[in-house]
């Protein structure tokens, strides 16, 4: 991480308040996965086009997430089976901003990501009555869900200078449950978030020039595969092989 600090520190800063216009709680997402070794060169090329979120003089921010699922792993299986109108439930702590939310995400049949969230005091390993009522209100039916795994990472958040676009770059990804743990510290997961899909994104252009191609990837699903080896995963095999290849480079 030390080799990218001088680069990202040179970006023009943007505050949380200034980012209000690009919250994009309903959006189109495009993900990219690539080797950590490519990150410094990529960041240098992004510099003319993006500002970076800065909180208390920090530009690399820590995120802690606790994901919930049903006993049958409905959310994982729905994603594995490419089911539309699928959900994810998590608590997420935005460490540097001191904020924690219960978040419910929907991926609808138009490939839009819609995120709803309620502010909470802290991440909870048990859902309260208020939490369950909120989840039921968003999803539209009661669901019995329990805490399954932690996913933690560090994030750089960029905002395009002229377009309504956010870019997140996640590094130092680690995950664990009560029995096992693992990490993908050798790879980077980037995500372009737009109101409407547009290939005019400067990140997309630069990524293509660097042979970094779009790839649909869920941190929750790929970490679930590592933590529960016997879970259904045949449709994710190509993604796992791709990640394994990146880790060997």
ABEGO torsion letter per residue (X at the ends): XAAAAAAAAABBBBBAAAAAAAAGABBBBBBBBBBAAAAAAAAAAAAAABBBBBBGGBABBBBBBBBBBBAAGAAAAAAAAGBBGBBBBBBBBBAAAGBBBBBBBBBBAAGBBBBBBBBBABBBABBBAAAAAAAAAAAGBBBBBBBABBBBBBBBBBBBAABBBBBBBBBGBBBBBAABBBBBAABBBBBBBBABBBAABAAAAAAAAAGBBBBBBBAAAAAAAAABAABBAAAAAAAAAAAAAAAAX
